[in-house]
Amino acid sequence: MRLKASFDCAAGELVALVGPSGSGKTSLLRAVAGLLKSRTLRGRIAVGDDAWFDSGRAIDRPPQQRRAGLVFQHYALFPHLTALENVRIACRRPAAQDCADLFRRLGLDGLEQRRPSQLSGGQQQRVALARALAGEPKVLLLDEPFSAVDAPARQRLYHELAALRQTLSTPMVLVTHDLAEARRLADRVVIVDAGETLQSGPPARVFASPRNARVAELVGIQNHFSGRFHKQEPGWGHLAWGERGEVRLRVLDKNRIPDGASVTWVFAGEGADLLADAAGQENAVRCDIAEQLVLGETSLCSLRPRELPGEQVTLNPATAQLRSLGAGPGGSLWLRIAPEAIHIMPVRQAREAGAA
């Protein structure tokens, strides 16, 4: 795969690489660690002023000289060694106290003499993390480290990682395909597709304001439509939704899209409300309920705007909210979308341009 990616990670920061399977996320980690070997590899990898790889200067340090701590998805522990021996094998300093501190910080006290087969999945992952930290890494690389454990263990590992970050100044790069995990753990996310970084920034901003239609798809935005943007007074415009502009929505104008431009647009579900009555409400659209599936505390609700029956809006409201509204399949509700929740992308410049 051809990599055309660029990202950075500050001391103490956790950056999540997010993208579909085969997008190049793990290849990027392997490149940082020095495990990706290719005669055609071009670019630069550095920690501070220390260059680990620089094709222009013919620098390519071997993995053992890069001091990158790598935690694999399936732990990669030596089955014939105890937990303590697995960690000691990576220690830069042989002091027993250092290992004892790691075991205590990661909740592994009393498990030092157990072999991997005698540990739970969560415990094995913590041993793998302790081993990565034992080498005093200059960067910590996490390759989908939580995907192989069950939900309760995953929650405990999230908590332990958050606590660990309070004591570390090491840059951390996490590979994940789990959007909720990236949103919960990362300071910044980097969207990766086909070996290329498409967008980076704080999770809330990237997930609510994708740079283009492909990013919107990759971050799981379900409500993605076409329309035409028209300017109004300074700072405001309106979005004509539908071929003939059957629905008009008031939107913010950041003066990045020209008047009359064809656009695609998205909105995040948290920026929408469902109402039984929308009298006097801005950006309210009458919708028929096409489908409603209860999924426990939340429901999957498919809505069809009455003026645009060919369109479908998908929301995941609280089941209790729908019950309080007396809503059900065949009924109707008002959908109100906050102007600031609507994110508009120009069609022609979707890959390069910003958004209104």
C-alpha positions, 0 to 999 in steps of 0.5 A: 500500500502506498502511504501518503500520510502526515500526522503529529502527536505531542508529549502526553497526547493520545492520537487515534488513527481511525479508518476502515480495515485495510486503510493503512492504520497499522502500516503507519504504526509499523512505519513508526516502529521501524517494522515496515520495510520498503525500498520505496518508503519516502518521508520523515519520522522523528521524535522531537529533533531525533530523526528515526527515518529520513529518506532524504538523509538516508537515515533508517534506524532499526527497531531496537534503536527507536524506543517505540513501545508497541502493544499488539491486538493479540498481546504477543506474550511469550507463552513459556514465560511468566508475566514478570519474565515477559515484562523483564525481557523488555526492561531497559534497566534490570531493577526489580523495583521498576517492574514492581512499580509497573505491576502495581500501577496496572493492577497486576499485583499478585500475578507476577508468576502466572503464565499467559494461559493463566491470565484473563484477556484483560490481564494479558493486555495489561501485561503487554502494556507493562512490557511496552512501558518497561522499555521506557519508550519515547512513543507508545503505539497501541494497535487495536489493543482493546478489541480482543477483550470483552466489554467489562474488561474493555471498560476497565482498560479504558479506566486504567489507560486514562489513569496511566496518562496522568503520570506519563508524558509519552506521546501515544498513537492508538489504532482503532476502528471503533468510533466510540472508543476514539471519541472517548479516549483520544485528544485528536483523531486522524481519519485514514483511508487508502493510506492517506490522512484525510482530516485530523482534529479533536473528535467532536469537531471531526465527527460533527464537521467532516471535511468531505463526503468520504470523511462523513461516511468513515465517521459513521454519519448516517444523515447525508443529503444534497442541497443548494446554499444561498446567502442571506444577511451576514453570518447566515444563509439558508439551505434549499433541501430537495431538487426544487428546494422544497425544504428551507433550513436556516444555517450559519454562513462562515463565508467559505461557500459562494451563493447558489453553490451545490452542496452536500450536507450532514448533521449529527443526531445530537443536534436534532430534536423530535417534537410533537408540536413545532409551532413557532420553531425554526428549522422544523420539518414534519416527518412521517415515522417509517420505522421504529425499532426498540434497542433497549434504552435507545431506538432506531427511528427512520423518518421521511420528510413529508415534503421529501418522501424520497429522503430518509432521516435516521436517528437514535433517540431515547426510547423513553422520549419516543414513548412520551411523544406517543410516537410509533410507526405510521405516526408523525413527528416534527424534526427540528435541526439546530442551525449550528448542527448543520455542516455543509460541504461544497460538491466540487471542492469536497476534498480540498475545501473547508465547510460552511 
